[in-house]
Amino acid sequence: MSEKGSRASWRGQLSPVGIVIGCIGCVIITASSVYTALKMGALPWPTIFTSIVALFLLRAFGHRSLNEANVTQIVMSAGSMVAGGLAFTIPGIWMLGLADEVSWVEMLVVALSGTLLGLVCTAAIRRRFVDESDLEYPIGTAAAETLMATKTGGVTGKRLFGSMGLAGLWCVARDALGWMPTLVAQLPIPGVSFAIYNSPQMLSVGFLVGGFAVAFWLLGALAGNFGIIVGGSAAGLWDVTTAQGIVSSLGMGIMMGSGAGVVLKDILPHATRVLRGRHSAGREDEDAGAASGWSRLERGTLALMVAAAALLVCIGLGLGPVVAVVVVLLAFVTTIMSAQSVGQTGIDPMEIFGLIVLLAVAAFSDASQVQLFYVAGVVAVACGLAGDVMSDFKTGAIIGTSPRAMWVGQAIGALLGTVVAVAVLVTLFSAYGPGAFGSGQMFVSAQASVVATMVSGIPSVPGFVIGLLGGIALYWAGLPAMMFGLGVYLPFYMSLTAALGAGVRWIYERVCATRGVADSEEKGVVVASGVLGGESIVGVVIALASVISGLAG
């Protein structure tokens, strides 16, 4: 296809009607995401919800292209992860009684810096982590299945939307009506949150990921919770509180090491070949540029975006040139970690990646406590956006959407989301005051509370260092280091539930093989995608209801 034809194609997918619908939806979804993240300490992925809404609204205007619907939902959902990055970090400033030291301008600079870095980093790693990777990206796969099911209909559509409806009803019964608990089968094990997460979404994540990756995820959870916390405290090596600090530090270190392993093994060798001017590397770089659809001018624009982000961090947040460079470099590393995490599990612990960079900056600079929160916010926004972008790229790879159109859609939604997210945060702070944020308050802000606690330093430096080296070693050995680190860090009930989902898949495949069921894998993925989508959609609807009732109250 000619360059002119290619541009016409991607511009057709990014239609004016789609942009308008996407921007209106972005305002609503971003606002609800801020409220949800603060109120519930969680942020459901809105991708499935926005996919269906985008397709429905576009068809009302006579537009039936799945790719146009995909780009439209990207604009709608992009701001939600920017909102999460801010809501999971900035309120910690208010919890420490430092509200007078932060303004809406600085919050906007944090959001804009993170957005620019997230967009640039995902443009750079898309080919490596989507086109050339076998990462599942369960959220992106579920969105693609949803869009395709609306087109094909029939049995596939019934499976998808039937499972989606059942999961949605389950979520309503659990969260809106309170007919069932969030955690079941709880056991009183000191320091370990042993339970089964009553979440169809988490079960479906385990089903979609399955196999070896989930086994490593569970292995990390067992090692951290029962090896270190239960075993270590029983042996008298440390108390439960100390053990929990070791586990959290070890988990963060392993995840950081996994990201560093990618850079050392995959990124730096290629960069070195380019710098040496090898012809083959130059040709490879040209091919990569052509495959991703970026011209030299556009790649130059990406470089200017990085420079703008660095200047914002340096001047707008007063962090100095050295810290700005470190934040930019580590943002690239952590977005790689985010891409791996979302690709394997559908989980994006963005505040953890922000914490990792915060601690790195605290180790060598004299940044103030407020500035450390800014660092965490910038990185959390970048990683949150990266997880969303990479999932959308996966959806596009399945249904054939132009990467250029998707990226431009993300840029539109994310930049609009920065303004909306900051406006909502400022409004809530002005309405309820700093005392409304924190444990036991109106807005629990659980993740921001963790960041506030960690500003004082790593609970266990030896644990973090061991995890860092172990993560690098695991990645170089070809093992899923990120999954192991997530297992160590996340609450045990999440890991256990994902493992149960993988177990369901193992049983399902054995039964289908015995009975000679055709297309069993496709059927299982469709149903699991519907289950995942059902809870995601209802989570967003409940969030919207919470926003309305909260504003009314």
GIRAUR-V135963 format. One record per residue. N is the residue number from 1. RES is the residue in one small letter. SS is DSSP state (alpha for helix, beta for strand, coil for the rest). PHI is phi in whole degrees, 0 to 359 (* if undefined). BURIAL is 1 if it has 9 or more other C-alpha atoms within 8 Angstrom, else 0. Layout:
N | RES | SS | PHI | BURIAL
N | RES | SS | PHI | BURIAL
//
This chain:
1 | m | coil | * | 0
2 | s | coil | 291 | 0
3 | e | alpha | 297 | 0
4 | k | alpha | 295 | 0
5 | g | alpha | 294 | 0
6 | s | alpha | 297 | 1
7 | r | alpha | 295 | 0
8 | a | alpha | 298 | 0
9 | s | alpha | 296 | 1
10 | w | alpha | 289 | 1
11 | r | alpha | 290 | 1
12 | g | alpha | 294 | 0
13 | q | alpha | 286 | 1
14 | l | coil | 255 | 1
15 | s | coil | 280 | 1
16 | p | alpha | 302 | 0
17 | v | alpha | 298 | 0
18 | g | alpha | 298 | 1
19 | i | alpha | 295 | 1
20 | v | alpha | 297 | 0
21 | i | alpha | 300 | 1
22 | g | alpha | 298 | 1
23 | c | alpha | 292 | 1
24 | i | alpha | 298 | 1
25 | g | alpha | 297 | 1
26 | c | alpha | 299 | 1
27 | v | alpha | 299 | 1
28 | i | alpha | 292 | 0
29 | i | alpha | 294 | 1
30 | t | alpha | 295 | 1
31 | a | alpha | 298 | 1
32 | s | alpha | 293 | 1
33 | s | alpha | 292 | 1
34 | v | alpha | 300 | 1
35 | y | alpha | 297 | 1
36 | t | alpha | 297 | 1
37 | a | alpha | 299 | 1
38 | l | alpha | 283 | 1
39 | k | alpha | 280 | 1
40 | m | alpha | 253 | 1
41 | g | coil | 66 | 1
42 | a | coil | 209 | 0
43 | l | coil | 217 | 1
44 | p | coil | 298 | 0
45 | w | coil | 295 | 0
46 | p | coil | 271 | 1
47 | t | alpha | 301 | 1
48 | i | alpha | 295 | 1
49 | f | alpha | 302 | 1
50 | t | alpha | 292 | 1
51 | s | alpha | 297 | 1
52 | i | alpha | 292 | 1
53 | v | alpha | 298 | 1
54 | a | alpha | 299 | 1
55 | l | alpha | 296 | 1
56 | f | alpha | 297 | 0
57 | l | alpha | 290 | 1
58 | l | alpha | 296 | 1
59 | r | alpha | 295 | 1
60 | a | alpha | 295 | 0
61 | f | coil | 259 | 0
62 | g | coil | 84 | 0
63 | h | coil | 259 | 0
64 | r | coil | 236 | 1
65 | s | coil | 285 | 0
66 | l | alpha | 294 | 1
67 | n | alpha | 292 | 1
68 | e | alpha | 296 | 1
69 | a | alpha | 296 | 1
70 | n | alpha | 297 | 1
71 | v | alpha | 295 | 1
72 | t | alpha | 297 | 1
73 | q | alpha | 293 | 1
74 | i | alpha | 296 | 1
75 | v | alpha | 299 | 1
76 | m | alpha | 295 | 1
77 | s | alpha | 266 | 1
78 | a | alpha | 300 | 1
79 | g | alpha | 292 | 1
80 | s | alpha | 295 | 1
81 | m | alpha | 283 | 1
82 | v | alpha | 297 | 1
83 | a | alpha | 300 | 1
84 | g | alpha | 298 | 1
85 | g | alpha | 301 | 1
86 | l | alpha | 286 | 1
87 | a | alpha | 294 | 1
88 | f | coil | 275 | 1
89 | t | coil | 228 | 1
90 | i | coil | 301 | 1
91 | p | alpha | 301 | 1
92 | g | alpha | 301 | 1
93 | i | alpha | 299 | 1
94 | w | alpha | 291 | 1
95 | m | alpha | 295 | 1
96 | l | coil | 271 | 0
97 | g | coil | 75 | 0
98 | l | coil | 249 | 1
99 | a | alpha | 300 | 0
100 | d | alpha | 290 | 0
101 | e | alpha | 263 | 0
102 | v | coil | 229 | 1
103 | s | coil | 239 | 0
104 | w | alpha | 295 | 1
105 | v | alpha | 295 | 0
106 | e | alpha | 292 | 1
107 | m | alpha | 297 | 1
108 | l | alpha | 294 | 1
109 | v | alpha | 296 | 1
110 | v | alpha | 300 | 1
111 | a | alpha | 296 | 1
112 | l | alpha | 292 | 1
113 | s | alpha | 299 | 1
114 | g | alpha | 297 | 1
115 | t | alpha | 296 | 1
116 | l | alpha | 299 | 1
117 | l | alpha | 294 | 1
118 | g | alpha | 298 | 1
119 | l | alpha | 295 | 1
120 | v | alpha | 293 | 1
121 | c | alpha | 297 | 1
122 | t | alpha | 290 | 1
123 | a | alpha | 297 | 0
124 | a | alpha | 284 | 0
125 | i | alpha | 255 | 1
126 | r | alpha | 306 | 1
127 | r | alpha | 299 | 1
128 | r | alpha | 289 | 0
129 | f | alpha | 259 | 1
130 | v | alpha | 240 | 1
131 | d | alpha | 294 | 0
132 | e | coil | 256 | 0
133 | s | coil | 243 | 0
134 | d | coil | 257 | 0
135 | l | coil | 299 | 1
136 | e | coil | 284 | 1
137 | y | coil | 47 | 1
138 | p | alpha | 302 | 1
139 | i | alpha | 292 | 1
140 | g | alpha | 295 | 1
141 | t | alpha | 295 | 1
142 | a | alpha | 296 | 1
143 | a | alpha | 296 | 1
144 | a | alpha | 296 | 1
145 | e | alpha | 298 | 1
146 | t | alpha | 297 | 1
147 | l | alpha | 296 | 1
148 | m | alpha | 291 | 1
149 | a | alpha | 294 | 1
150 | t | alpha | 293 | 0
151 | k | alpha | 272 | 0
152 | t | alpha | 280 | 0
153 | g | coil | 62 | 1
154 | g | alpha | 60 | 0
155 | v | alpha | 297 | 0
156 | t | alpha | 300 | 1
157 | g | alpha | 297 | 1
158 | k | alpha | 296 | 1
159 | r | alpha | 297 | 1
160 | l | alpha | 296 | 1
161 | f | alpha | 285 | 1
162 | g | alpha | 295 | 1
163 | s | alpha | 293 | 1
164 | m | alpha | 297 | 1
165 | g | alpha | 295 | 1
166 | l | alpha | 296 | 1
167 | a | alpha | 295 | 1
168 | g | alpha | 296 | 1
169 | l | alpha | 297 | 0
170 | w | alpha | 300 | 1
171 | c | alpha | 295 | 1
172 | v | alpha | 298 | 1
173 | a | alpha | 298 | 1
174 | r | alpha | 280 | 1
175 | d | alpha | 267 | 0
176 | a | alpha | 272 | 0
177 | l | coil | 263 | 0
178 | g | coil | 69 | 0
179 | w | coil | 281 | 0
180 | m | coil | 213 | 0
181 | p | coil | 282 | 0
182 | t | coil | 286 | 1
183 | l | beta | 242 | 1
184 | v | beta | 233 | 1
185 | a | coil | 56 | 0
186 | q | coil | 286 | 1
187 | l | coil | 236 | 0
188 | p | coil | 280 | 0
189 | i | beta | 260 | 0
190 | p | coil | 305 | 0
191 | g | coil | 83 | 1
192 | v | beta | 238 | 1
193 | s | coil | 274 | 1
194 | f | coil | 280 | 1
195 | a | coil | 186 | 1
196 | i | beta | 253 | 1
197 | y | beta | 285 | 1
198 | n | coil | 284 | 0
199 | s | coil | 225 | 1
200 | p | alpha | 304 | 1
201 | q | alpha | 298 | 1
202 | m | alpha | 293 | 1
203 | l | alpha | 299 | 1
204 | s | alpha | 291 | 1
205 | v | alpha | 300 | 1
206 | g | alpha | 298 | 1
207 | f | alpha | 296 | 1
208 | l | alpha | 291 | 1
209 | v | alpha | 285 | 1
210 | g | coil | 59 | 1
211 | g | alpha | 54 | 0
212 | f | alpha | 299 | 0
213 | a | alpha | 297 | 1
214 | v | alpha | 291 | 1
215 | a | alpha | 299 | 1
216 | f | alpha | 291 | 1
217 | w | alpha | 301 | 1
218 | l | alpha | 293 | 1
219 | l | alpha | 299 | 1
220 | g | alpha | 297 | 1
221 | a | alpha | 295 | 1
222 | l | alpha | 294 | 1
223 | a | alpha | 296 | 1
224 | g | alpha | 289 | 1
225 | n | alpha | 280 | 1
226 | f | alpha | 264 | 1
227 | g | alpha | 283 | 1
228 | i | alpha | 272 | 1
229 | i | alpha | 287 | 1
230 | v | alpha | 286 | 1
231 | g | alpha | 295 | 1
232 | g | alpha | 295 | 1
233 | s | alpha | 289 | 1
234 | a | alpha | 294 | 0
235 | a | coil | 279 | 0
236 | g | coil | 80 | 0
237 | l | coil | 286 | 0
238 | w | coil | 196 | 0
239 | d | coil | 273 | 0
240 | v | alpha | 297 | 1
241 | t | alpha | 298 | 0
242 | t | alpha | 297 | 0
243 | a | alpha | 298 | 1
244 | q | alpha | 296 | 1
245 | g | alpha | 295 | 1
246 | i | alpha | 297 | 1
247 | v | alpha | 296 | 1
248 | s | alpha | 297 | 1
249 | s | alpha | 293 | 1
250 | l | alpha | 296 | 1
251 | g | alpha | 298 | 1
252 | m | alpha | 297 | 1
253 | g | alpha | 297 | 1
254 | i | alpha | 296 | 1
255 | m | alpha | 296 | 1
256 | m | alpha | 296 | 1
257 | g | alpha | 296 | 1
258 | s | alpha | 298 | 1
259 | g | alpha | 296 | 1
260 | a | alpha | 295 | 1
261 | g | alpha | 298 | 1
262 | v | alpha | 298 | 1
263 | v | alpha | 297 | 1
264 | l | alpha | 292 | 1
265 | k | alpha | 271 | 1
266 | d | alpha | 249 | 1
267 | i | alpha | 272 | 1
268 | l | alpha | 298 | 1
269 | p | alpha | 302 | 1
270 | h | alpha | 295 | 1
271 | a | alpha | 298 | 0
272 | t | alpha | 296 | 0
273 | r | alpha | 298 | 1
274 | v | alpha | 294 | 1
275 | l | alpha | 296 | 0
276 | r | coil | 283 | 0
277 | g | coil | 76 | 0
278 | r | coil | 295 | 1
279 | h | alpha | 296 | 0
280 | s | alpha | 296 | 0
281 | a | alpha | 293 | 1
282 | g | alpha | 297 | 1
283 | r | alpha | 297 | 0
284 | e | alpha | 297 | 0
285 | d | alpha | 294 | 0
286 | e | alpha | 295 | 0
287 | d | alpha | 297 | 0
288 | a | alpha | 297 | 1
289 | g | alpha | 296 | 1
290 | a | alpha | 294 | 1
291 | a | alpha | 295 | 0
292 | s | alpha | 275 | 1
293 | g | coil | 84 | 0
294 | w | coil | 263 | 1
295 | s | coil | 277 | 0
296 | r | alpha | 298 | 0
297 | l | alpha | 299 | 0
298 | e | alpha | 291 | 0
299 | r | alpha | 292 | 1
300 | g | alpha | 294 | 0
301 | t | alpha | 296 | 0
302 | l | alpha | 299 | 1
303 | a | alpha | 296 | 1
304 | l | alpha | 294 | 0
305 | m | alpha | 296 | 1
306 | v | alpha | 298 | 1
307 | a | alpha | 298 | 0
308 | a | alpha | 297 | 1
309 | a | alpha | 297 | 1
310 | a | alpha | 297 | 1
311 | l | alpha | 294 | 1
312 | l | alpha | 298 | 1
313 | v | alpha | 295 | 1
314 | c | alpha | 289 | 1
315 | i | alpha | 269 | 1
316 | g | alpha | 295 | 1
317 | l | coil | 252 | 1
318 | g | coil | 66 | 0
319 | l | coil | 265 | 1
320 | g | coil | 87 | 1
321 | p | alpha | 295 | 0
322 | v | alpha | 295 | 0
323 | v | alpha | 298 | 1
324 | a | alpha | 300 | 1
325 | v | alpha | 296 | 1
326 | v | alpha | 298 | 1
327 | v | alpha | 298 | 1
328 | v | alpha | 297 | 1
329 | l | alpha | 295 | 0
330 | l | alpha | 288 | 1
331 | a | alpha | 297 | 1
332 | f | alpha | 296 | 1
333 | v | alpha | 297 | 1
334 | t | alpha | 288 | 1
335 | t | alpha | 291 | 1
336 | i | alpha | 297 | 1
337 | m | alpha | 298 | 1
338 | s | alpha | 297 | 1
339 | a | alpha | 299 | 1
340 | q | alpha | 295 | 1
341 | s | alpha | 297 | 1
342 | v | alpha | 293 | 1
343 | g | alpha | 295 | 1
344 | q | alpha | 266 | 1
345 | t | alpha | 234 | 1
346 | g | coil | 78 | 1
347 | i | coil | 251 | 0
348 | d | coil | 234 | 1
349 | p | coil | 284 | 0
350 | m | alpha | 300 | 1
351 | e | alpha | 291 | 1
352 | i | alpha | 291 | 1
353 | f | alpha | 295 | 1
354 | g | alpha | 296 | 1
355 | l | alpha | 297 | 1
356 | i | alpha | 301 | 1
357 | v | alpha | 288 | 1
358 | l | alpha | 304 | 1
359 | l | alpha | 294 | 1
360 | a | alpha | 295 | 0
361 | v | alpha | 292 | 1
362 | a | alpha | 297 | 1
363 | a | alpha | 288 | 0
364 | f | alpha | 234 | 0
365 | s | coil | 237 | 0
366 | d | coil | 254 | 0
367 | a | coil | 300 | 1
368 | s | coil | 286 | 0
369 | q | alpha | 299 | 0
370 | v | alpha | 297 | 1
371 | q | alpha | 295 | 1
372 | l | alpha | 295 | 1
373 | f | alpha | 298 | 1
374 | y | alpha | 300 | 1
375 | v | alpha | 301 | 1
376 | a | alpha | 299 | 1
377 | g | alpha | 295 | 1
378 | v | alpha | 302 | 1
379 | v | alpha | 290 | 1
380 | a | alpha | 297 | 1
381 | v | alpha | 297 | 1
382 | a | alpha | 300 | 1
383 | c | alpha | 288 | 1
384 | g | alpha | 298 | 1
385 | l | alpha | 295 | 1
386 | a | alpha | 299 | 1
387 | g | alpha | 299 | 1
388 | d | alpha | 293 | 1
389 | v | alpha | 299 | 1
390 | m | alpha | 293 | 1
391 | s | alpha | 298 | 1
392 | d | alpha | 293 | 1
393 | f | alpha | 299 | 1
394 | k | alpha | 294 | 1
395 | t | alpha | 303 | 1
396 | g | alpha | 297 | 1
397 | a | alpha | 296 | 1
398 | i | alpha | 284 | 0
399 | i | alpha | 258 | 1
400 | g | coil | 91 | 0
401 | t | coil | 279 | 1
402 | s | coil | 294 | 1
403 | p | alpha | 302 | 1
404 | r | alpha | 296 | 1
405 | a | alpha | 297 | 1
406 | m | alpha | 296 | 1
407 | w | alpha | 294 | 1
408 | v | alpha | 296 | 0
409 | g | alpha | 299 | 1
410 | q | alpha | 298 | 1
411 | a | alpha | 298 | 1
412 | i | alpha | 298 | 1
413 | g | alpha | 295 | 1
414 | a | alpha | 291 | 1
415 | l | alpha | 294 | 1
416 | l | alpha | 295 | 1
417 | g | alpha | 297 | 1
418 | t | alpha | 299 | 1
419 | v | alpha | 291 | 1
420 | v | alpha | 296 | 1
421 | a | alpha | 298 | 1
422 | v | alpha | 295 | 1
423 | a | alpha | 298 | 1
424 | v | alpha | 292 | 1
425 | l | alpha | 302 | 1
426 | v | alpha | 297 | 1
427 | t | alpha | 297 | 0
428 | l | alpha | 296 | 1
429 | f | alpha | 296 | 1
430 | s | alpha | 293 | 0
431 | a | alpha | 284 | 0
432 | y | alpha | 247 | 0
433 | g | coil | 82 | 0
434 | p | alpha | 295 | 1
435 | g | alpha | 289 | 1
436 | a | alpha | 276 | 1
437 | f | beta | 246 | 1
438 | g | coil | 134 | 1
439 | s | coil | 301 | 1
440 | g | coil | 80 | 0
441 | q | coil | 260 | 1
442 | m | coil | 301 | 0
443 | f | beta | 248 | 1
444 | v | coil | 299 | 1
445 | s | coil | 49 | 1
446 | a | alpha | 301 | 1
447 | q | alpha | 294 | 1
448 | a | alpha | 296 | 1
449 | s | alpha | 296 | 1
450 | v | alpha | 296 | 0
451 | v | alpha | 298 | 1
452 | a | alpha | 299 | 1
453 | t | alpha | 293 | 0
454 | m | alpha | 282 | 1
455 | v | coil | 303 | 1
456 | s | coil | 283 | 0
457 | g | coil | 132 | 0
458 | i | coil | 289 | 1
459 | p | coil | 303 | 1
460 | s | coil | 221 | 1
461 | v | alpha | 297 | 0
462 | p | alpha | 301 | 0
463 | g | alpha | 298 | 1
464 | f | alpha | 295 | 1
465 | v | alpha | 295 | 1
466 | i | alpha | 299 | 1
467 | g | alpha | 296 | 1
468 | l | alpha | 301 | 1
469 | l | alpha | 293 | 1
470 | g | alpha | 294 | 1
471 | g | alpha | 296 | 1
472 | i | alpha | 298 | 1
473 | a | alpha | 297 | 1
474 | l | alpha | 297 | 1
475 | y | alpha | 295 | 1
476 | w | alpha | 295 | 1
477 | a | coil | 278 | 0
478 | g | coil | 81 | 0
479 | l | coil | 258 | 0
480 | p | coil | 286 | 1
481 | a | alpha | 298 | 1
482 | m | alpha | 299 | 1
483 | m | alpha | 296 | 1
484 | f | alpha | 297 | 1
485 | g | alpha | 297 | 1
486 | l | alpha | 298 | 1
487 | g | alpha | 299 | 1
488 | v | alpha | 296 | 1
489 | y | alpha | 275 | 1
490 | l | coil | 292 | 1
491 | p | coil | 304 | 1
492 | f | alpha | 299 | 1
493 | y | alpha | 296 | 1
494 | m | alpha | 290 | 1
495 | s | alpha | 294 | 1
496 | l | alpha | 297 | 1
497 | t | alpha | 293 | 1
498 | a | alpha | 298 | 1
499 | a | alpha | 295 | 1
500 | l | alpha | 296 | 1
501 | g | alpha | 297 | 1
502 | a | alpha | 295 | 1
503 | g | alpha | 296 | 1
504 | v | alpha | 299 | 1
505 | r | alpha | 296 | 1
506 | w | alpha | 299 | 1
507 | i | alpha | 295 | 0
508 | y | alpha | 301 | 0
509 | e | alpha | 293 | 1
510 | r | alpha | 294 | 0
511 | v | alpha | 296 | 0
512 | c | alpha | 296 | 1
513 | a | alpha | 295 | 0
514 | t | alpha | 296 | 0
515 | r | alpha | 271 | 0
516 | g | coil | 67 | 0
517 | v | coil | 287 | 0
518 | a | coil | 280 | 0
519 | d | coil | 55 | 0
520 | s | alpha | 297 | 1
521 | e | alpha | 295 | 0
522 | e | alpha | 297 | 0
523 | k | alpha | 297 | 1
524 | g | alpha | 296 | 1
525 | v | alpha | 296 | 1
526 | v | alpha | 298 | 1
527 | v | alpha | 295 | 1
528 | a | alpha | 298 | 1
529 | s | alpha | 296 | 1
530 | g | alpha | 295 | 1
531 | v | alpha | 299 | 1
532 | l | alpha | 298 | 1
533 | g | alpha | 293 | 1
534 | g | alpha | 300 | 1
535 | e | alpha | 290 | 1
536 | s | alpha | 298 | 1
537 | i | alpha | 297 | 1
538 | v | alpha | 294 | 1
539 | g | alpha | 300 | 1
540 | v | alpha | 291 | 1
541 | v | alpha | 298 | 0
542 | i | alpha | 297 | 1
543 | a | alpha | 296 | 1
544 | l | alpha | 298 | 1
545 | a | alpha | 298 | 0
546 | s | alpha | 295 | 1
547 | v | alpha | 298 | 1
548 | i | alpha | 298 | 0
549 | s | alpha | 293 | 0
550 | g | alpha | 294 | 0
551 | l | alpha | 291 | 0
552 | a | alpha | 293 | 0
553 | g | coil | 285 | 0
//
